């Protein structure tokens, strides 16, 4: 699974969940520190993606046998499959993937300041939900990674 992209295959993640959560939390801090809406939106979305990757690291298992999927699958689709209780979150962040791509491409009208602020708050809530779900203390993760 790639951490920085939206596309993934069902395979073990090479980073442990705690590391992914710490990276996600640091990403939120980075997103809070920028005044450019596109960068804030993209960085917050990436933090949410890293949080989703932590769940996949804990719950996803490689597909086995001849019916194994060979096509890349969105991390958000995989998240909904392995953690159905997070399906609404997965759909929400999947819907923002194109906007994130436009923001990363530098399109000035891709994201408004309000959209960036809203996504940042949503990503922070999502990360807290994931930390609770997986039994991690977010503040401890941030201190350990800094």
DRENDRENTOR-85154 format. One record per atom (N, C-alpha, C, O): residue number from 1; atom name; x, y, z; residue in three letters. Coordinates in Angstrom, 2 decimals. Each point is the difference from the previous one (the first is absolute). Layout:
! residues N
   resi   name        xx        yy        zz   resn
    NUM     CA         X         Y         Z    ALA
...
This chain:
! residues 146
   resi   name        xx        yy        zz   resn
      1      N      0.84     -1.17      0.00    UNK
      1     CA     -0.84      1.17      0.00    UNK
      1      C      0.88      1.23      0.00    UNK
      1      O      1.00      0.04      0.72    UNK
      2      N     -1.34      0.95     -1.50    UNK
      2     CA      0.74      1.24      0.04    UNK
      2      C     -0.63      0.92      1.01    UNK
      2      O     -1.22      0.05      0.13    UNK
      3      N      2.03      0.68      0.58    UNK
      3     CA     -0.50      0.89      1.04    UNK
      3      C     -0.37      1.35     -0.60    UNK
      3      O     -0.96      0.62      0.45    UNK
      4      N      1.71     -0.15     -1.43    UNK
      4     CA     -0.24      1.34     -0.51    UNK
      4      C     -1.06      0.06     -1.07    UNK
      4      O     -0.49      1.09     -0.30    UNK
      5      N      0.10     -2.20     -0.30    UNK
      5     CA     -0.97      0.03     -1.07    UNK
      5      C     -1.34     -0.55      0.38    UNK
      5      O     -0.18     -0.55      1.09    UNK
      6      N     -0.77      0.71     -1.98    UNK
      6     CA     -1.36     -0.49      0.23    UNK
      6      C     -0.14     -1.45     -0.43    UNK
      6      O     -0.93     -0.68      0.45    UNK
      7      N      1.81      0.19     -1.29    UNK
      7     CA     -0.14     -1.34     -0.54    UNK
      7      C      0.79     -1.00      0.84    UNK
      7      O      1.06      0.32      0.52    UNK
      8      N     -1.59     -1.52     -0.41    UNK
      8     CA      0.61     -0.97      0.87    UNK
      8      C     -0.40     -1.41     -0.42    UNK
      8      O     -0.99     -0.18     -0.70    UNK
      9      N      1.75     -0.79      1.13    UNK
      9     CA     -0.40     -1.39     -0.13    UNK
      9      C     -0.14     -0.57      1.40    UNK
      9      O      0.59      0.52      0.95    UNK
     10      N     -1.35     -1.58     -0.83    UNK
     10     CA     -0.19     -0.62      1.31    UNK
     10      C      1.27     -0.79      0.33    UNK
     10      O      0.18     -1.14     -0.44    UNK
     11      N      0.67      1.77      1.21    UNK
     11     CA      1.27     -0.60      0.39    UNK
     11      C      0.42      0.62      1.32    UNK
     11      O     -0.48      1.06      0.37    UNK
     12      N      1.38     -1.72      0.35    UNK
     12     CA      0.43      0.56      1.27    UNK
     12      C      0.68      1.35     -0.20    UNK
     12      O      0.70      0.21     -0.98    UNK
     13      N     -0.91      0.70      1.91    UNK
     13     CA      0.64      1.30     -0.01    UNK
     13      C      1.36     -0.17      0.66    UNK
     13      O      0.12     -0.73      0.98    UNK
     14      N      0.89      1.41     -1.51    UNK
     14     CA      1.34     -0.19      0.54    UNK
     14      C      0.27      0.79      1.27    UNK
     14      O      0.98     -0.27      0.69    UNK
     15      N     -1.83      1.25     -0.36    UNK
     15     CA      0.17      0.78      1.21    UNK
     15      C     -1.00     -0.46      1.06    UNK
     15      O     -1.14     -0.32     -0.34    UNK
     16      N      1.54      0.29      1.62    UNK
     16     CA     -0.95     -0.37      1.04    UNK
     16      C     -1.06      1.09      0.20    UNK
     16      O      0.22      1.16     -0.32    UNK
     17      N     -1.36     -1.56      0.85    UNK
     17     CA     -1.13      0.90      0.18    UNK
     17      C      0.38      1.22      0.84    UNK
     17      O     -0.40      1.12     -0.33    UNK
     18      N      1.14     -1.30      1.39    UNK
     18     CA      0.40      1.12      0.85    UNK
     18      C      0.81      1.04     -0.76    UNK
     18      O     -0.17      1.20      0.20    UNK
     19      N      1.05     -1.66     -1.08    UNK
     19     CA      0.79      0.92     -0.82    UNK
     19      C     -0.89      0.76     -0.96    UNK
     19      O      0.16      1.21     -0.17    UNK
     20      N     -1.09     -1.91     -0.45    UNK
     20     CA     -0.92      0.66     -0.93    UNK
     20      C     -0.86      1.03      0.72    UNK
     20      O     -0.25      1.08     -0.54    UNK
     21      N     -0.21     -1.40      1.73    UNK
     21     CA     -0.80      0.96      0.77    UNK
     21      C      0.83      1.21      0.41    UNK
     21      O     -0.49      1.13     -0.02    UNK
     22      N      1.73     -1.36      0.40    UNK
     22     CA      0.88      1.12      0.35    UNK
     22      C      0.24      0.89     -1.22    UNK
     22      O      0.00      1.23      0.13    UNK
     23      N      0.19     -1.82     -1.29    UNK
     23     CA      0.16      0.77     -1.24    UNK
     23      C     -1.27      0.78     -0.32    UNK
     23      O      0.06      1.15     -0.45    UNK
     24      N     -1.20     -1.76      0.68    UNK
     24     CA     -1.28      0.68     -0.24    UNK
     24      C     -0.14      1.20      0.93    UNK
     24      O     -0.38      1.09     -0.44    UNK
     25      N      0.69     -1.28      1.71    UNK
     25     CA     -0.12      1.10      0.97    UNK
     25      C      0.97      1.12     -0.36    UNK
     25      O     -0.37      1.17      0.07    UNK
     26      N      1.59     -1.50     -0.47    UNK
     26     CA      0.96      1.02     -0.41    UNK
     26      C     -0.48      0.72     -1.25    UNK
     26      O      0.24      1.20     -0.16    UNK
     27      N     -0.91     -1.93     -0.74    UNK
     27     CA     -0.56      0.63     -1.18    UNK
     27      C     -1.07      1.02      0.34    UNK
     27      O     -0.09      1.05     -0.63    UNK
     28      N     -0.72     -1.36      1.63    UNK
     28     CA     -1.01      0.97      0.44    UNK
     28      C      0.65      1.25      0.56    UNK
     28      O     -0.48      1.11     -0.24    UNK
     29      N      1.55     -1.28      1.00    UNK
     29     CA      0.72      1.15      0.54    UNK
     29      C      0.55      0.84     -1.15    UNK
     29      O     -0.07      1.23      0.02    UNK
     30      N      0.62     -1.90     -1.02    UNK
     30     CA      0.52      0.70     -1.17    UNK
     30      C     -1.12      0.74     -0.73    UNK
     30      O      0.18      1.15     -0.41    UNK
     31      N     -1.33     -1.80      0.24    UNK
     31     CA     -1.13      0.63     -0.68    UNK
     31      C     -0.46      1.24      0.75    UNK
     31      O     -0.37      1.00     -0.62    UNK
     32      N      0.38     -1.06      1.94    UNK
     32     CA     -0.42      1.15      0.81    UNK
     32      C      0.95      1.18     -0.16    UNK
     32      O     -0.39      1.15      0.21    UNK
     33      N      1.62     -1.43     -0.56    UNK
     33     CA      1.01      1.06     -0.03    UNK
     33      C      0.09      0.73     -1.35    UNK
     33      O      0.77      0.95     -0.12    UNK
     34      N     -1.52     -1.37     -0.87    UNK
     34     CA      0.06      0.67     -1.29    UNK
     34      C     -1.22      0.88     -0.21    UNK
     34      O     -1.11     -0.34      0.42    UNK
     35      N      1.33      1.47     -1.06    UNK
     35     CA     -1.11      0.90     -0.27    UNK
     35      C     -0.52     -0.15     -1.43    UNK
     35      O     -0.95      0.69     -0.39    UNK
     36      N      1.55     -1.57     -0.40    UNK
     36     CA     -0.47     -0.24     -1.38    UNK
     36      C     -1.07     -1.08      0.01    UNK
     36      O      0.27     -1.14      0.39    UNK
     37      N     -1.49      1.49     -0.80    UNK
     37     CA     -1.12     -0.96      0.08    UNK
     37      C      0.26     -1.31     -0.73    UNK
     37      O     -0.31     -1.07      0.53    UNK
     38      N      0.87      1.11     -1.72    UNK
     38     CA      0.25     -1.23     -0.74    UNK
     38      C      0.96     -0.92      0.71    UNK
     38      O     -0.21     -1.21      0.05    UNK
     39      N      1.26      1.78      0.49    UNK
     39     CA      0.98     -0.80      0.74    UNK
     39      C     -0.60     -0.54      1.29    UNK
     39      O      0.24     -1.15      0.36    UNK
     40      N     -1.03      1.98      0.33    UNK
     40     CA     -0.65     -0.44      1.24    UNK
     40      C     -0.95     -1.16     -0.28    UNK
     40      O     -0.02     -0.98      0.74    UNK
     41      N     -0.77      1.09     -1.82    UNK
     41     CA     -0.95     -1.04     -0.36    UNK
     41      C      0.74     -1.30     -0.35    UNK
     41      O     -0.33     -1.06      0.53    UNK
     42      N      1.32      1.16     -1.41    UNK
     42     CA      0.72     -1.20     -0.45    UNK
     42      C      0.73     -0.68      1.15    UNK
     42      O      0.01     -1.23      0.09    UNK
     43      N      0.59      2.02      0.78    UNK
     43     CA      0.75     -0.56      1.13    UNK
     43      C     -0.95     -0.66      1.00    UNK
     43      O      0.31     -1.06      0.55    UNK
     44      N     -1.44      1.68     -0.30    UNK
     44     CA     -0.99     -0.60      0.91    UNK
     44      C     -0.56     -1.29     -0.59    UNK
     44      O     -0.20     -0.98      0.72    UNK
     45      N     -0.06      0.97     -2.02    UNK
     45     CA     -0.52     -1.20     -0.66    UNK
     45      C      1.02     -1.12      0.07    UNK
     45      O     -0.35     -1.16      0.24    UNK
     46      N      1.62      1.49     -0.45    UNK
     46     CA      1.06     -1.01      0.10    UNK
     46      C      0.11     -0.54      1.42    UNK
     46      O      0.24     -1.19      0.19    UNK
     47      N     -0.43      2.05      0.81    UNK
     47     CA      0.01     -0.47      1.39    UNK
     47      C     -1.12     -1.02      0.22    UNK
     47      O      0.20     -1.02      0.67    UNK
     48      N     -1.37      1.30     -1.22    UNK
     48     CA     -1.12     -0.94      0.12    UNK
     48      C      0.33     -1.32     -0.70    UNK
     48      O     -0.33     -1.07      0.50    UNK
     49      N      0.99      1.16     -1.65    UNK
     49     CA      0.39     -1.21     -0.73    UNK
     49      C      0.98     -0.83      0.82    UNK
     49      O     -0.07     -1.23     -0.01    UNK
     50      N      0.97      1.88      0.68    UNK
     50     CA      0.95     -0.73      0.86    UNK
     50      C     -0.71     -0.66      1.18    UNK
     50      O      0.37     -1.10      0.41    UNK
     51      N     -1.37      1.77      0.12    UNK
     51     CA     -0.79     -0.60      1.08    UNK
     51      C     -0.73     -1.24     -0.52    UNK
     51      O     -0.06     -1.03      0.67    UNK
     52      N     -0.49      1.13     -1.87    UNK
     52     CA     -0.66     -1.16     -0.61    UNK
     52      C      1.00     -1.13     -0.20    UNK
     52      O     -0.32     -1.17      0.21    UNK
     53      N      1.54      1.51     -0.62    UNK
     53     CA      1.04     -1.01     -0.20    UNK
     53      C      0.32     -0.73      1.31    UNK
     53      O      0.35     -1.18     -0.01    UNK
     54      N     -0.45      1.89      1.13    UNK
     54     CA      0.24     -0.64      1.30    UNK
     54      C     -1.03     -1.09      0.26    UNK
     54      O      0.34     -1.07      0.50    UNK
     55      N     -1.59      1.34     -0.83    UNK
     55     CA     -1.05     -1.02      0.17    UNK
     55      C      0.30     -1.18     -0.92    UNK
     55      O     -0.12     -1.15      0.42    UNK
     56      N      0.49      1.45     -1.65    UNK
     56     CA      0.31     -1.09     -0.94    UNK
     56      C      1.19     -0.81      0.48    UNK
     56      O      0.05     -1.22     -0.19    UNK
     57      N      0.92      1.89      0.80    UNK
     57     CA      1.17     -0.73      0.52    UNK
     57      C     -0.40     -0.99      1.09    UNK
     57      O      0.61     -1.06      0.13    UNK
     58      N     -1.64      1.41      0.63    UNK
     58     CA     -0.46     -0.88      1.08    UNK
     58      C     -0.98     -1.06     -0.46    UNK
     58      O      0.01     -1.12      0.52    UNK
     59      N     -0.84      1.45     -1.49    UNK
     59     CA     -1.12     -0.89     -0.32    UNK
     59      C      0.06     -0.69     -1.36    UNK
     59      O     -0.57     -1.08     -0.16    UNK
     60      N      1.23      1.67     -0.81    UNK
     60     CA      0.00     -0.57     -1.35    UNK
     60      C      0.94     -1.20     -0.06    UNK
     60      O      1.03     -0.04      0.67    UNK
     61      N     -1.40     -0.91     -1.46    UNK
     61     CA      0.82     -1.19     -0.23    UNK
     61      C      0.18     -0.16     -1.50    UNK
     61      O     -0.89      0.34     -0.78    UNK
     62      N      2.04     -0.86      0.36    UNK
     62     CA      0.22     -0.17     -1.44    UNK
     62      C     -1.04     -0.95     -0.60    UNK
     62      O     -0.38     -1.00      0.62    UNK
     63      N     -0.06      1.33     -1.81    UNK
     63     CA     -0.88     -0.91     -0.73    UNK
     63      C      0.83     -1.22     -0.38    UNK
     63      O      1.17      0.13     -0.35    UNK
     64      N     -1.77     -1.30      0.42    UNK
     64     CA      0.74     -1.23     -0.26    UNK
     64      C     -0.63     -0.77     -1.14    UNK
     64      O     -1.18      0.19     -0.33    UNK
     65      N      1.96     -1.04     -0.24    UNK
     65     CA     -0.51     -0.93     -0.99    UNK
     65      C     -0.17      0.58     -1.39    UNK
     65      O      0.35      1.15     -0.26    UNK
     66      N     -0.91     -1.98     -0.64    UNK
     66     CA     -0.11      0.39     -1.40    UNK
     66      C     -0.97      1.16     -0.25    UNK
     66      O      0.11      0.67     -1.02    UNK
     67      N     -1.06     -0.43      1.92    UNK
     67     CA     -0.95      1.09     -0.18    UNK
     67      C      0.54      1.33      0.50    UNK
     67      O     -0.76      0.97      0.11    UNK
     68      N      2.03     -0.91      0.18    UNK
     68     CA      0.61      1.21      0.56    UNK
     68      C     -0.19      1.19     -0.92    UNK
     68      O      0.18     -0.10     -1.22    UNK
     69      N     -0.53      1.21      1.80    UNK
     69     CA     -0.19      1.24     -0.76    UNK
     69      C      1.34      0.48     -0.52    UNK
     69      O      0.99      0.02      0.74    UNK
     70      N     -0.94      0.35     -1.99    UNK
     70     CA      1.23      0.54     -0.56    UNK
     70      C     -0.14      1.49     -0.30    UNK
     70      O      1.00      0.66     -0.29    UNK
     71      N     -2.20     -0.14      0.34    UNK
     71     CA     -0.23      1.43     -0.25    UNK
     71      C      0.23      0.80      1.27    UNK
     71      O     -0.33     -0.45      1.09    UNK
     72      N      0.88      1.65     -1.26    UNK
     72     CA      0.09      0.88      1.18    UNK
     72      C     -1.40      0.37      0.49    UNK
     72      O     -0.93      0.15     -0.80    UNK
     73      N      0.80      0.00      2.10    UNK
     73     CA     -1.27      0.36      0.61    UNK
     73      C      0.24      1.18      0.92    UNK
     73      O      1.01      0.06      0.69    UNK
     74      N     -1.93      0.87     -0.69    UNK
     74     CA      0.11      1.17      0.86    UNK
     74      C      0.09     -0.40      1.47    UNK
     74      O     -0.68     -0.93      0.45    UNK
     75      N      1.52      1.62      0.28    UNK
     75     CA      0.10     -0.24      1.44    UNK
     75      C     -1.34      0.23      0.68    UNK
     75      O     -0.32     -0.66      0.99    UNK
     76      N     -0.48      1.58     -1.52    UNK
     76     CA     -1.31      0.29      0.60    UNK
     76      C     -0.95     -1.17     -0.22    UNK
     76      O     -0.81     -0.30      0.89    UNK
     77      N      0.88     -0.35     -2.03    UNK
     77     CA     -0.83     -1.19     -0.26    UNK
     77      C      0.43     -1.12      0.95    UNK
     77      O     -0.84     -0.69      0.57    UNK
     78      N      2.14      0.51     -0.43    UNK
     78     CA      0.51     -1.03      0.90    UNK
     78      C     -0.39      0.28      1.44    UNK
     78      O     -0.36     -0.91      0.74    UNK
     79      N      0.43      2.18     -0.34    UNK
     79     CA     -0.37      0.36      1.37    UNK
     79      C     -1.45     -0.39      0.28    UNK
     79      O     -0.29     -0.60      1.04    UNK
     80      N     -0.60      0.92     -1.95    UNK
     80     CA     -1.42     -0.34      0.18    UNK
     80      C     -0.19     -1.52      0.07    UNK
     80      O     -0.89     -0.49      0.70    UNK
     81      N      1.73     -0.25     -1.42    UNK
     81     CA     -0.12     -1.46      0.00    UNK
     81      C      0.50     -0.63      1.30    UNK
     81      O     -0.62     -0.93      0.51    UNK
     82      N      1.74      1.43      0.03    UNK
     82     CA      0.57     -0.61      1.20    UNK
     82      C     -0.53      0.61      1.29    UNK
     82      O      0.12     -0.59      1.07    UNK
     83      N     -0.70      1.78     -1.17    UNK
     83     CA     -0.56      0.67      1.19    UNK
     83      C     -1.33      0.65     -0.39    UNK
     83      O     -0.07      1.22     -0.16    UNK
     84      N     -0.98     -2.02      0.00    UNK
     84     CA     -1.28      0.53     -0.45    UNK
     84      C     -0.53      1.15      0.87    UNK
     84      O     -0.74      0.86     -0.48    UNK
     85      N      1.13     -0.86      1.74    UNK
     85     CA     -0.44      1.09      0.89    UNK
     85      C      0.59      1.35     -0.42    UNK
     85      O     -0.46      1.05      0.46    UNK
     86      N      1.48     -1.08     -1.31    UNK
     86     CA      0.62      1.23     -0.51    UNK
     86      C     -0.39      0.29     -1.44    UNK
     86      O      0.62      0.84     -0.66    UNK
     87      N     -1.63     -1.53      0.18    UNK
     87     CA     -0.43      0.14     -1.40    UNK
     87      C     -0.40      1.41     -0.38    UNK
     87      O      0.33      0.46     -1.10    UNK
     88      N     -1.04      0.24      1.98    UNK
     88     CA     -0.41      1.38     -0.32    UNK
     88      C      1.21      0.91     -0.08    UNK
     88      O      0.07      0.87     -0.87    UNK
     89      N      0.88     -1.06      1.75    UNK
     89     CA      1.24      0.78     -0.07    UNK
     89      C      0.73     -0.30     -1.31    UNK
     89      O      0.48      0.91     -0.67    UNK
     90      N     -0.39     -2.17      0.32    UNK
     90     CA      0.68     -0.39     -1.24    UNK
     90      C     -0.65      0.67     -1.21    UNK
     90      O      0.70      0.53     -0.86    UNK
     91      N     -2.02     -0.55      0.81    UNK
     91     CA     -0.72      0.64     -1.12    UNK
     91      C      0.25      1.50     -0.01    UNK
     91      O      0.19      0.59     -1.07    UNK
     92      N     -0.18      0.02      2.24    UNK
     92     CA      0.23      1.44      0.09    UNK
     92      C      1.38      0.37     -0.55    UNK
     92      O      0.11      0.91     -0.82    UNK
     93      N      0.93     -1.59      1.26    UNK
     93     CA      1.34      0.34     -0.45    UNK
     93      C      0.23     -0.43     -1.45    UNK
     93      O      0.75      0.67     -0.72    UNK
     94      N     -1.37     -1.75      0.29    UNK
     94     CA      0.11     -0.39     -1.42    UNK
     94      C     -0.58      1.10     -0.89    UNK
     94      O      0.54      0.28     -1.07    UNK
     95      N     -1.62      0.32      1.52    UNK
     95     CA     -0.64      1.06     -0.78    UNK
     95      C      0.90      1.24     -0.13    UNK
     95      O     -0.14      0.77     -0.94    UNK
     96      N      1.06     -0.58      1.87    UNK
     96     CA      0.90      1.15     -0.05    UNK
     96      C      1.31     -0.26     -0.72    UNK
     96      O      0.83      0.90     -0.09    UNK
     97      N     -0.63     -2.11     -0.44    UNK
     97     CA      1.27     -0.35     -0.62    UNK
     97      C      0.30      0.84     -1.24    UNK
     97      O      1.14      0.40     -0.21    UNK
     98      N     -2.13     -0.13     -0.60    UNK
     98     CA      0.22      0.83     -1.20    UNK
     98      C      0.35      1.43      0.37    UNK
     98      O      0.87      0.62     -0.62    UNK
     99      N     -1.54     -0.11      1.62    UNK
     99     CA      0.29      1.36      0.46    UNK
     99      C      1.43      0.06      0.54    UNK
     99      O      0.71      0.98     -0.22    UNK
    100      N     -0.30     -2.02      0.93    UNK
    100     CA      1.37     -0.06      0.49    UNK
    100      C      0.99      0.00     -1.16    UNK
    100      O      1.00      0.71      0.04    UNK
    101      N     -1.28     -1.50     -1.06    UNK
    101     CA      0.89     -0.05     -1.17    UNK
    101      C      0.09      1.36     -0.68    UNK
    101      O      1.08      0.42     -0.41    UNK
    102      N     -2.20      0.26      0.30    UNK
    102     CA      0.01      1.34     -0.60    UNK
    102      C      0.79      0.97      0.86    UNK
    102      O      0.75      0.83     -0.52    UNK
    103      N     -0.89     -0.93      1.83    UNK
    103     CA      0.75      0.87      0.91    UNK
    103      C      1.50     -0.29     -0.10    UNK
    103      O      0.81      0.92     -0.03    UNK
    104      N     -0.45     -2.20     -0.03    UNK
    104     CA      1.41     -0.37     -0.13    UNK
    104      C      0.59      0.46     -1.32    UNK
    104      O      1.19      0.29     -0.09    UNK
    105      N     -2.03     -0.21     -0.94    UNK
    105     CA      0.45      0.47     -1.31    UNK
    105      C      0.17      1.52     -0.02    UNK
    105      O      0.50      0.56     -0.97    UNK
    106      N     -0.93      0.10      2.05    UNK
    106     CA      0.18      1.43      0.09    UNK
    106      C     -1.09      0.84     -0.63    UNK
    106      O      0.19      1.19     -0.22    UNK
    107      N     -1.33     -1.79     -0.09    UNK
    107     CA     -1.10      0.78     -0.58    UNK
    107      C     -0.53      0.96      1.07    UNK
    107      O     -0.50     -0.44      1.03    UNK
    108      N      0.61      1.74     -1.28    UNK
    108     CA     -0.34      0.97      1.04    UNK
    108      C     -1.47     -0.02      0.43    UNK
    108      O     -0.31      0.33      1.15    UNK
    109      N     -0.58     -0.71     -2.03    UNK
    109     CA     -1.41     -0.01      0.34    UNK
    109      C     -0.49     -1.37      0.47    UNK
    109      O     -1.21     -0.21      0.15    UNK
    110      N      2.13     -0.73      0.08    UNK
    110     CA     -0.38     -1.36      0.37    UNK
    110      C     -0.67     -0.06      1.37    UNK
    110      O     -0.93     -0.78      0.21    UNK
    111      N      1.39      1.59      0.72    UNK
    111     CA     -0.46     -0.09      1.38    UNK
    111      C     -0.15      1.41      0.59    UNK
    111      O      0.88      0.84     -0.16    UNK
    112      N     -1.98     -0.61      0.82    UNK
    112     CA     -0.18      1.26      0.71    UNK
    112      C      0.59     -0.11      1.40    UNK
    112      O      0.21     -1.11      0.50    UNK
    113      N      0.07      2.23      0.14    UNK
    113     CA      0.49     -0.07      1.38    UNK
    113      C     -0.98     -0.73      0.92    UNK
    113      O      0.43     -0.74      0.89    UNK
    114      N     -1.70      0.93     -1.09    UNK
    114     CA     -1.01     -0.69      0.83    UNK
    114      C      0.06     -1.51     -0.19    UNK
    114      O     -0.05     -0.76      0.97    UNK
    115      N      0.17      0.31     -2.24    UNK
    115     CA      0.10     -1.44     -0.27    UNK
    115      C      1.23     -0.59      0.66    UNK
    115      O     -0.05     -1.10      0.57    UNK
    116      N      1.16      1.82     -0.65    UNK
    116     CA      1.23     -0.49      0.62    UNK
    116      C     -0.15     -0.10      1.51    UNK
    116      O      0.41     -0.99      0.60    UNK
    117      N     -0.99      2.01      0.01    UNK
    117     CA     -0.20     -0.02      1.45    UNK
    117      C     -0.95     -1.11      0.42    UNK
    117      O      0.23     -0.69      0.99    UNK
    118      N     -1.30      0.51     -1.75    UNK
    118     CA     -0.97     -1.06      0.30    UNK
    118      C      0.64     -1.38     -0.10    UNK
    118      O     -0.20     -0.85      0.86    UNK
    119      N      0.98      0.63     -1.93    UNK
    119     CA      0.64     -1.31     -0.16    UNK
    119      C      1.02     -0.24      1.10    UNK
    119      O      0.14     -1.12      0.50    UNK
    120      N      0.58      2.15     -0.12    UNK
    120     CA      0.97     -0.15      1.08    UNK
    120      C     -0.69     -0.45      1.29    UNK
    120      O      0.48     -0.90      0.68    UNK
    121      N     -1.60      1.52     -0.36    UNK
    121     CA     -0.75     -0.41      1.21    UNK
    121      C     -0.52     -1.43     -0.15    UNK
    121      O      0.07     -0.78      0.95    UNK
    122      N     -0.58      0.44     -2.12    UNK
    122     CA     -0.50     -1.36     -0.23    UNK
    122      C      1.12     -1.02      0.09    UNK
    122      O     -0.18     -1.08      0.57    UNK
    123      N      1.34      1.39     -1.12    UNK
    123     CA      1.14     -0.92      0.05    UNK
    123      C      0.46     -0.19      1.44    UNK
    123      O      0.39     -1.10      0.39    UNK
    124      N     -0.42      2.17      0.39    UNK
    124     CA      0.38     -0.11      1.41    UNK
    124      C     -0.98     -0.90      0.76    UNK
    124      O      0.43     -0.82      0.82    UNK
    125      N     -1.71      0.97     -1.07    UNK
    125     CA     -1.01     -0.85      0.63    UNK
    125      C      0.20     -1.45     -0.43    UNK
    125      O     -0.05     -0.91      0.82    UNK
    126      N      0.26      0.70     -2.12    UNK
    126     CA      0.21     -1.35     -0.53    UNK
    126      C      1.22     -0.65      0.66    UNK
    126      O     -0.07     -1.16      0.41    UNK
    127      N      1.16      1.89     -0.31    UNK
    127     CA      1.19     -0.55      0.62    UNK
    127      C     -0.27     -0.39      1.45    UNK
    127      O      0.46     -1.05      0.46    UNK
    128      N     -1.19      1.87      0.27    UNK
    128     CA     -0.35     -0.33      1.38    UNK
    128      C     -0.84     -1.27      0.08    UNK
    128      O      0.20     -0.83      0.88    UNK
    129      N     -1.14      0.68     -1.82    UNK
    129     CA     -0.82     -1.21     -0.05    UNK
    129      C      0.88     -1.22     -0.26    UNK
    129      O     -0.17     -1.04      0.64    UNK
    130      N      1.11      1.16     -1.56    UNK
    130     CA      0.89     -1.11     -0.32    UNK
    130      C      0.89     -0.34      1.19    UNK
    130      O      0.18     -1.18      0.33    UNK
    131      N      0.37      2.19      0.32    UNK
    131     CA      0.85     -0.25      1.17    UNK
    131      C     -0.77     -0.74      1.08    UNK
    131      O      0.51     -0.93      0.62    UNK
    132      N     -1.75      1.35     -0.38    UNK
    132     CA     -0.83     -0.67      1.00    UNK
    132      C     -0.32     -1.42     -0.44    UNK
    132      O      0.09     -0.94      0.80    UNK
    133      N     -0.46      0.77     -2.06    UNK
    133     CA     -0.33     -1.32     -0.55    UNK
    133      C      1.15     -0.97      0.15    UNK
    133      O     -0.20     -1.17      0.33    UNK
    134      N      1.42      1.66     -0.57    UNK
    134     CA      1.17     -0.88      0.05    UNK
    134      C      0.68     -0.02      1.37    UNK
    134      O      0.97     -0.73      0.21    UNK
    135      N     -1.47      1.54      0.73    UNK
    135     CA      0.54      0.00      1.35    UNK
    135      C      1.30      0.76      0.17    UNK
    135      O      0.84     -0.38      0.81    UNK
    136      N     -0.66      1.45     -1.58    UNK
    136     CA      1.20      0.83      0.11    UNK
    136      C     -0.34      1.34      0.65    UNK
    136      O     -1.13      0.48     -0.10    UNK
    137      N      2.12      0.09      0.77    UNK
    137     CA     -0.13      1.34      0.58    UNK
    137      C      0.69      0.98     -0.94    UNK
    137      O      1.23     -0.03     -0.13    UNK
    138      N     -2.01      0.88     -0.53    UNK
    138     CA      0.54      0.92     -1.00    UNK
    138      C      1.06      0.93      0.53    UNK
    138      O      0.98      0.26     -0.70    UNK
    139      N     -1.14      0.24      1.90    UNK
    139     CA      1.00      0.92      0.53    UNK
    139      C      1.32     -0.71      0.29    UNK
    139      O      1.07      0.56     -0.21    UNK
    140      N     -1.15     -1.78      0.68    UNK
    140     CA      1.21     -0.79      0.21    UNK
    140      C      0.71     -0.29     -1.32    UNK
    140      O      1.22      0.02     -0.07    UNK
    141      N     -2.02     -0.29     -0.98    UNK
    141     CA      0.59     -0.25     -1.32    UNK
    141      C      0.75      1.22     -0.48    UNK
    141      O      1.10     -0.12     -0.54    UNK
    142      N     -1.68      1.28      0.71    UNK
    142     CA      0.64      1.23     -0.46    UNK
    142      C      1.29      0.27      0.77    UNK
    142      O      1.01      0.38     -0.59    UNK
    143      N     -1.04     -0.59      1.89    UNK
    143     CA      1.20      0.22      0.81    UNK
    143      C      1.10     -1.00     -0.37    UNK
    143      O      1.17      0.36     -0.05    UNK
    144      N     -1.55     -1.60     -0.21    UNK
    144     CA      0.97     -1.03     -0.34    UNK
    144      C      0.64      0.24     -1.36    UNK
    144      O      1.15     -0.38     -0.23    UNK
    145      N     -1.89      1.01     -0.70    UNK
    145     CA      0.52      0.19     -1.34    UNK
    145      C      0.75      1.30     -0.15    UNK
    145      O      0.74      0.17     -0.97    UNK
    146      N     -0.92      0.77      1.89    UNK
    146     CA      0.61      1.33     -0.14    UNK
    146      C      1.31      0.02      0.64    UNK
    146      O      0.67      1.04     -0.01    UNK
